[in-house]
Amino acid sequence: MGTLASLISALASGEATAALQRARMTAILYGLAGIFVLCGVGFLVGAAYIWLAARYGPLATSLGFGVGFLVLAAIILVIHKLTAGRRARRRARRRKADMTAVGITAALALLPALAKSKGGLGALLAPAVALAAYAIYRENVKRGPDDPDSGNVS
């Protein structure tokens, strides 16, 4: 039973590590976007100063830089939002695989105890038959375009 506990502990710590990595990446991207926003505001303030002071060529340059940094910040945030769905689907598939591995490990750990028990053979055969029937059913069901298991990744 200690092996099962260590496996569950490793899974939980792996999930925590993945969550920490996602939070760190999001913080880095928002920090980068914030820096570009601050640069844009700085150039816009500089442009207002130049406009009020001289009303010559540096105004267009400062306004261009200000708008450019703001556009860069918007592009970073839009790209992050657009890729968030793909990353969430990838995490869900990984989580499903991890939970399947935990279930198989737990079943294999309980197998000797069930085999030795009074109704062990029946306790082992009934879920195995149900699992085989479900696998056959899933294999023969027609998949539609909205089915998440159809393999169509958008």
Secondary structure, DSSP 8 states (H G I E B T S, - for coil): -HHHHHHHHHHHHHHHHHHHHHHHHHHHHHHHHHHHHHHHHHHHHHHHHHHHHT-STHHHHHHHHHHHHHHHHHHHHHHHHHHHHHHHHHHHHHHHHHHHHHHHHHHHHHHHHHHHSTTHHHHHHHHHHHHHHHHHHHHHS---TT-TTS----
